[in-house]
Amino acid sequence: MSDAGALQELIDKAAVSDVVYSYATAVDTRDWNLFRSLFIDPLLLDFSTFHPSLKREISVYELLDITRKLSAFDSTQHLMGNHRHTIDGDRATCISYLHAGHFMTRDGKQYAAFLCGYYTYELQRRPDGWKIDSYGLNVTAEYGDLQVMEWAGLR
């Protein structure tokens, strides 16, 4: 690979990771305009390891309605890391490990539930940057007060 090709690959990997980090930031800060800006409409969603109904083509607005349910929590914290990139021209895949905390106070008691696993993001280079056109969640572990997911309307 030429120096220019290697440099472009590094730039693409950084840009793809920035989309992934922006996703976590948008969810945790409830920045729904940022969230919306990260996706191509429609997109493919596969969160079936979290809930069986969440595997289908979906509009960005339907995804936004589902994701807004996270506002039922006092806060969330999505930690993303261990990115593994595959760049092929104007297509990219990024696998990103996840540790997500979901925090809620109910009847004066504090609860916390955690999901571990990884996301697989498929992205497309567009004139306005890399955009997600397909993504999936593979939950590998859950722990804590898992009833908070039901209280938030996510299960």
Residue pairs with C-beta under 8 A, 6 or more apart in sequence:
1 9
9 87
12 85
12 87
12 92
12 125
12 130
13 83
13 85
13 87
15 129
15 130
16 83
16 85
16 87
16 92
16 94
16 121
16 123
16 130
17 83
17 85
17 94
19 38
19 94
19 121
19 123
19 129
19 130
19 131
19 132
20 80
20 83
20 94
20 96
20 119
20 121
21 80
22 34
22 38
23 35
23 38
23 78
23 80
23 121
23 132
24 78
24 79
24 80
25 31
25 34
26 32
26 34
26 35
26 38
27 35
27 67
27 70
27 76
27 78
28 75
28 76
28 77
28 78
30 68
30 70
30 71
32 64
32 68
35 64
35 67
36 60
36 64
38 131
38 132
39 60
39 63
39 131
39 132
39 133
40 60
40 124
40 126
40 131
40 132
40 133
41 59
41 60
41 61
42 57
42 58
42 59
42 60
43 57
43 58
43 60
43 63
43 132
43 133
43 134
43 135
44 56
44 57
44 58
44 122
44 133
44 134
44 135
45 54
45 55
45 56
45 57
45 58
45 63
45 134
45 135
45 136
46 54
46 55
46 134
46 135
46 136
46 137
47 54
47 55
47 136
47 137
48 54
48 55
49 117
49 137
49 138
49 139
50 115
50 137
50 139
50 154
51 154
51 155
54 66
69 152
69 153
69 154
70 76
70 102
70 152
70 154
72 104
72 151
72 152
72 153
73 102
73 103
73 104
73 148
73 152
74 103
74 104
74 105
75 103
76 100
76 101
76 102
76 103
77 100
77 101
77 103
78 98
78 99
78 100
79 98
79 99
79 100
80 96
80 97
80 98
80 119
81 96
81 97
82 95
82 96
82 97
82 118
83 94
83 95
83 96
84 94
84 95
84 96
85 92
85 93
85 94
86 92
86 93
86 94
89 125
90 124
90 125
91 122
91 123
91 124
91 125
92 121
92 122
92 123
92 124
92 125
92 130
93 120
93 121
93 122
93 123
94 119
94 120
94 121
94 123
95 118
95 119
95 120
95 121
96 118
96 119
96 121
97 117
97 118
98 115
98 116
98 117
98 118
98 119
98 137
99 114
99 115
99 116
100 114
100 115
100 116
101 112
101 113
101 114
102 112
102 113
102 114
102 115
102 148
102 149
102 152
103 110
103 111
103 112
104 110
104 111
104 112
104 148
104 151
104 152
105 111
106 148
106 151
111 144
111 145
111 147
111 148
112 144
112 145
112 148
113 142
113 143
113 144
113 145
113 146
113 147
113 148
113 149
114 142
114 143
114 144
115 139
115 141
115 142
116 139
116 140
116 141
116 142
116 143
117 137
117 138
117 139
117 140
117 141
118 137
118 138
118 140
119 135
119 136
119 137
119 138
120 135
120 136
120 138
121 132
121 134
121 135
122 132
122 133
122 134
122 135
123 130
123 131
123 132
123 133
124 130
124 131
124 133
149 155
